[in-house]
Amino acid sequence: MECAAKGRGTACAGPAMRRCARCEAVSYCSIAHQIAHWSHHKQECERLEKQMKNVDVLNEFPFTFSQEATYQICEKHETRCSFLAKRHLHRVGMWMHECHCGASCATFDQLNKGWDLSSYFCPCSGPESPIAEELHSWEDYYKWRCIPLDSPVALLLHWPLTVYHAFQLVGIKILNPGMSDKLCIHYLGPEKELLQLAVFGELQALFPGVCIHVELVGPAIPPHRDGEKISISQYACCNSDECSCKLSGDDVISKTQSDTTSAVTLQLRQGFYHDRYGDMVKDRDSFPHLVIAPNAGIAAYTSWLPSIELMEKKNIPVVFTDYCEEACHLAARCIESVTGRSLGLPVQLNPFRQPIVVEDTVLLLPCYSNCFLFGM
């Protein structure tokens, strides 16, 4: 934990061991820093106190490893590194970016394509049956995909499952017989996802018979990759040589500069959404059915403001996510200041949030990737 008053005057006196007695969501290095910070903290203390009462709900998952991935990491009895190492996934393939000592987006030139798990633990082939009814939880998804609840694949699948859930929230449902056979998604601000692109192959199971085109746009995309198209022709593969995912001989993901018949295609765009929007919609098929911005951090980056103005003007359905409820609250205030209207989609818990806590957060609130959703 960092002292909540860090950088606001005098240097910190030591580790931040002194919690606010009321909200217990922030901590300080000394009484002096706590007193100095009160003029700011008093505006948020009651709100954070209410959010802290939801800790048990945030930490609730159906997995056999849930206690280890939530409470034990929060209490420093486990780390993300130790969690992954026990499963032989530390600094491996698509798992590389799931701890602090993993790779950065600078290694994006190497496309990781496999689960590094046996077929028993991962969705490396198509589902045994189509979705009979909408999925509302990780338990629903694991049951449908016949995956045991000790499998850690939800740590990566929260990306496509959050996209799936966002479509549900804006009213585009996969079981709707009138749904288009093509869907276009504008996906804003990708970072660690760039090292885990193969998991987006799961969209072909979640949206059967639909061609999915995803425009990934953000400053983290290397300039030399701008404009690149990537085709995902099948599911991320397992490490079992005899599995059907290996027998086809097809590459899971490949680079292409031409049109493709693959179920999922990705187009990379370097830069900010408001700067690249015109390039993205030159093709009529690239006008978005949905814009999604995972872990957006709207209140932290002024570069969001012109993009929000654009999305408001174009009346595009937009779903944002963030790590904790407080970040969503601050984002909502920014959006309302730009649009003059309250959120069209109120802040709510994402049932498909990543089921392992984020380490070393500023607040003592449990934080999860894609934890809460809200939208315009």
Residue, then its C-alpha position, 0 to 999 in steps of 0.5 A: m500500500e502507498c500512503a494516500a497523502k504521498g506526493r502532497g507535501t512532505a516525504c512519507a515517514g515510512p510504510a503506510m500502516r495506519r488505516c482510516a478508522r472510518c472507511e478502512a479503504v486508505s492508509y497513511c504513513s503517519i498521523a501528520h499525513q492523515i491530518a494533512h490529507w483529511s481536507h481531500h479524504k473527507q469528500e470520499c470517506e463515506r462513499l468508500e466506507k459503503q464500497m468496503k461493505n461489498v468486499d465479500v461480494l467482490n471476492e465471491f467466485p465459484f472456483t476451487f482456487s477463489q480463496e487463494a486468488t482473493y483473500q490470500i493475495c490480499e493478505k500477502h499470503e500468496t502473490r500472483c507469481s506464486f499462484l501462477a507458479k503452482r500451476h506451471l504458468h508463471r511467465v509462460g505464453m499468454w500468461m506472461h503479463e499476469c504478474h509484475c515480472g512478466a513481459s511488457c507490451a513491447t514484446f507484442d511482436q511475438l503472438n502467443k497462441g496457446w493455453d499451456l494447459s491440458s485439454y481437460f482444463c481449457p476450451c481449445s475446441g468448439p463447445e459440445s452444444p450451442i448456448a441454450e440460454e444466456l450466460h450470467s456467471w462464470e459458473d454458467y460458462y464453465k458448465w457450458r464449456c465443460i471445464p472443471l472449476d479448478s481451471p484458471v482459464a477465467l484469468l484470461l477469458h475475462w476479456p471475451l466474456t466481458v465483451y459478451h456481457a457488454f452486448q447483453l447489457v446494450g440489448i444485443k443478444i446472441l439468442n436473438p434470431g434477427m441478429s446480424d451475421k456480422l458484428c463490429i466492435h471498437y475496442l479501446g485502450p488495449e494493453k496486456e490483451l495484446l499479448q493474449l489475443a488468441v483468447f478472443g477466438e472464444l468469441q466464435a463460440l459465444f456468437p456462433g455463426v457470426c463474423i466478429h470484426v474487432e478494431l483495437v485502437g490505443p496508444a499502446i499499439p506499436p506504431h509499426r503494427d498500425g493497420e495490421k490485420i490479424s485473423i483468428s481461425q480457431y480456438a487457442c490450443c492446449n499442450s496435448d499433442e493428440c488433441s483435435c486442436k492440434l490435428s487440424g494443422d491450422d495456425v491459431i492466429s495469423k497476420t493478414q493484409s487482405d479480407t478473410t473468412s475467419a470468424v474473428t478478425l482484429q484490426l490494429r490502430q495506433g493512437f487515440y479513438h477520436d483521432r482514428y475514428g474516421d479511418m475506422v468507419k471508412d468501410r460501412d461494415s466497420f461502423p460499431h455495434l458496440v464500443i467497449a473500453p476495458n479498465a478505462g481509467i477515464a478520470a486519470y487521462t484527459s485524452w478520454l474527453p474528446s473521445i467521449e464527446l465523439m461517442e456522444k455525438k455519434n450516439i454509439p452504445v459504449v460500455f466502460t469497465d474499471y478496476c473498482e467502484e470508486a474509479c467508476h464513480l470518478a469516471a461517471r462524473c467526468i462523463e456527465s461533465v462532458t455530456g451533461r447527462s447521467l450514465g445510460l448504463p449505471v455502474q454495476l458489478n461485472p459477473f465476468r470480472q477477472p477472478i484474481v485481485v490486482e496487487d499493490t493498489v492505491l486503495l484497500l478496496p479489492c480491485y479486479s480487472n474488468c470489475f465494474l461496468f458502466g456506459m453511455 
